[in-house]
Amino acid sequence: MVKLTLRSAAMAVTAAAMSISLAACGSGGPSSASASSDSATMWGLTGGNQPVLQKSIDAWNKAHPDESIKLDFFANDAYKTKVRTAVGAGQGPTFIYGWGGGVLKSYVDAGQVADLSDFIASNPDVKSRYLPSVLKNGVIDGKTYALPNNNVQPVVLYFNKDVFDKIGAQAPKTWDDLMALVPKFKAAGIAPFSLGGQSKWPDLMWLEYLVERIGGPEVFANIAANKPNAWSDPAVKEALTKIQDLVDAGGFVNGFSSIAADSNADQALLYTGKAAMILQGGWIYQSMKTDAADFVKNGKLGFTAFPSVSGGKGDPANIVGNPSNFWSISSKATDSQKKAALDYVKSGMFTDADTQALIDSGAVPVTTGIESKLAASPDKDFLSYLYGMAKNAPTFTLSWDQALSPAQGDAMLANLDQIFLKKISPDQFVSTMNATIGK
Amino acid sequence: MSVSSASSRRVLERGPSGWLAAPALFFFLLFAIIPLAGVFFLSFTKWDGLGEIKLDGFSSWTTVLTDPVTGNALWVTAKIMFFSFIVQAPISLLLGVFTSASQKYRAVLAVLYFVPLLLSSAAVAIAYKALLDPNFGLGPGLGIPFLAQDWLGNSDLVLFVVVFVIAWQFVPFHTLIYQGGVRQIPASLYEAAQIDGAGRVQQFFAITLPQLKYTIITSSTLMVVGSLAYFDLVFVLTGGGPGYSTRLLPLHMYLTGFKANDMGAASALGVILVVIGLALALILQRLGGKNRNASQLEGA
């Protein structure tokens, strides 16, 4: 308790000191969301799945007024900072929304999230409803600390069928195909690839897939395991070189590093026909379904796996991206909050209505046995494709910025940005990143 | 009667009671001095914001001081400070002089110039981000190819874009300061100058500028020290990118603390920021404050 108080005080002090120079950068959280009030609290993300989650919680609260859950939503980037500060100060929500990986591990190391292994063991129904490849992302050192809560989000290569027809081309199967398409699209005045470079994380998808295709999943597994000089694997350098080749060839839309993915400007380039292809997460289907309904409905949106690289070791069926998002339960929550939380996880999540709502929004739930529901959806082509991709992938690598520690992730994104801008060479990237191993 | 006049005289001699400063001092202590001490302490620890705070000696300081990103952040901050000053000071001085005159149309213009000050930095940044988008922004929208540059993605251009947007937001504030300053200059000075045959330009350099000395110092202090605190606008506009090209010191501190979760290093950066800020404020005060007895008004 003393330790906790010291920590809260230190957090308050840091926050206050930083706020001297950061006057306008945030507001206090909803006061009712503190862990001391007795109903369970939940922080979700705005955007794609917000209405689905809201509906699920509304239904739960209506049926269980004695175990009601208070739900608040935050924007993605703001949430990531806010939840960590709040949890560190003992003011976090009962349900902690996460991505698994290195960030989850830091919560586990700090003893902030509850071990759910016993809960899973005594509720086999909960375990069996998930795709196993997704469930294992919430496991750290053999114990389950997080349970999937929404949809599979592998990174997919999307393309605009109209502009492909216009130049009479096929979707690329290999990296050489891809490079050969670049001059053709440029000659037709169409940018080959859209890219939300300002947001930095879309850049990472290129590195993740290229390293995966060239060197296989072991390359990143070594990096994530903090093995010394793991970034020196030749696959990393080759992938970075290929990225710079593509930049040199004019593969990315003009001004790509000014384009923010947060405002969906990168997708807009694809469906307005200004760009032919985009490498992005499975979640952008949901927003394109709303923002460009006709384009999606009329089957103009193509999608395919990331091309293979000749001589590469990686299985072309391997995928990268976010297996799902997860709920962890705060270990600092009161007993009644924990009970309400686990009861919701047991019988309030992935109800038939929830699953259907996710599918209707254009997403693939992480649950088993939904093939028939997917086949009945108007988006069945995409959804079945994504489901098969996730189910059959030998390896599903978590997005690197989530898998690594926050310090490594931050350095990686800033340095990769400079690779795309050709400000640094692949060798410089490798040596800078090797220096961050273990941080 | 005599008692009260005696006591009021005593008040006049000693000045008002020191207790009047107590509330301000209390809040200053609570929100500035104590957190500062806390940050100083944290800079000698290792803490990821979640786990325990561990004493760690000087390791945060060595990390921060040997990291090339810190040096780059200092350099970027210095550049922004310099260019912001060079751009903002003359514009706001001239606008302040212009809007201080009493004509109606000038008053209307003054109100218009004032508008950016009413907008929050985040709103300004989001608006400019949309306007400067190379594909959907102002350039392609109006069909002016010159405006369709890679404003926020070109490492060489982005610094000047940031300086411009900062100036757009803060020039109105400094204009207001100068406007007030100019209005305090006695009209008799100008009348005397006119009788002596001084032209407008001569009046500006011989009367307005010297009379504004302290206003210039105030405004410059706010500009220079304020540029150490540009955070929200740059954070929303560029996030410090591309690469590290607009990663200012305060932004670097924030990203180190709340993105990379290294509170020790972020606190060390915070201490550096405070020291630089105090030093700059002191120097600027010294520059103009030496000769306190020199009158600013007529007969000087």
Chai-1 contact restraints between the chains, C-beta under 6 A:
chainA,res_idxA,chainB,res_idxB,connection_type,confidence,min_distance_angstrom,max_distance_angstrom,comment,restraint_id
A,A10,B,I53,contact,1.0,0.0,6.0,A-B,restraint_1
A,V13,B,P35,contact,1.0,0.0,6.0,A-B,restraint_2
A,V13,B,G38,contact,1.0,0.0,6.0,A-B,restraint_3
A,A16,B,F31,contact,1.0,0.0,6.0,A-B,restraint_4
A,A16,B,P35,contact,1.0,0.0,6.0,A-B,restraint_5
A,A17,B,P35,contact,1.0,0.0,6.0,A-B,restraint_6
A,A17,B,V39,contact,1.0,0.0,6.0,A-B,restraint_7
A,S21,B,A229,contact,1.0,0.0,6.0,A-B,restraint_8
A,S21,B,P250,contact,1.0,0.0,6.0,A-B,restraint_9
A,L22,B,F231,contact,1.0,0.0,6.0,A-B,restraint_10
A,A24,B,D232,contact,1.0,0.0,6.0,A-B,restraint_11
A,C25,B,D232,contact,1.0,0.0,6.0,A-B,restraint_12
A,T81,B,F258,contact,1.0,0.0,6.0,A-B,restraint_13
A,R84,B,G49,contact,1.0,0.0,6.0,A-B,restraint_14
A,G88,B,G49,contact,1.0,0.0,6.0,A-B,restraint_15
A,G88,B,L50,contact,1.0,0.0,6.0,A-B,restraint_16
A,S106,B,L50,contact,1.0,0.0,6.0,A-B,restraint_17
A,A110,B,L50,contact,1.0,0.0,6.0,A-B,restraint_18
A,A110,B,G51,contact,1.0,0.0,6.0,A-B,restraint_19
A,Q112,B,L50,contact,1.0,0.0,6.0,A-B,restraint_20
A,G255,B,P134,contact,1.0,0.0,6.0,A-B,restraint_21
A,G255,B,D150,contact,1.0,0.0,6.0,A-B,restraint_22
A,G255,B,G153,contact,1.0,0.0,6.0,A-B,restraint_23
A,S257,B,G153,contact,1.0,0.0,6.0,A-B,restraint_24
A,S257,B,P242,contact,1.0,0.0,6.0,A-B,restraint_25
A,S258,B,P134,contact,1.0,0.0,6.0,A-B,restraint_26
A,S258,B,D150,contact,1.0,0.0,6.0,A-B,restraint_27
A,S258,B,L152,contact,1.0,0.0,6.0,A-B,restraint_28
A,S258,B,G153,contact,1.0,0.0,6.0,A-B,restraint_29
A,P406,B,A260,contact,1.0,0.0,6.0,A-B,restraint_30
A,P406,B,N261,contact,1.0,0.0,6.0,A-B,restraint_31
A,A407,B,A260,contact,1.0,0.0,6.0,A-B,restraint_32
A,A407,B,D262,contact,1.0,0.0,6.0,A-B,restraint_33
A,D410,B,K259,contact,1.0,0.0,6.0,A-B,restraint_34
A,D410,B,A260,contact,1.0,0.0,6.0,A-B,restraint_35
A,D417,B,G241,contact,1.0,0.0,6.0,A-B,restraint_36
A,D417,B,P242,contact,1.0,0.0,6.0,A-B,restraint_37
A,D417,B,G243,contact,1.0,0.0,6.0,A-B,restraint_38
A,Q418,B,G243,contact,1.0,0.0,6.0,A-B,restraint_39
A,L421,B,P242,contact,1.0,0.0,6.0,A-B,restraint_40
A,L421,B,G243,contact,1.0,0.0,6.0,A-B,restraint_41
A,K423,B,G243,contact,1.0,0.0,6.0,A-B,restraint_42
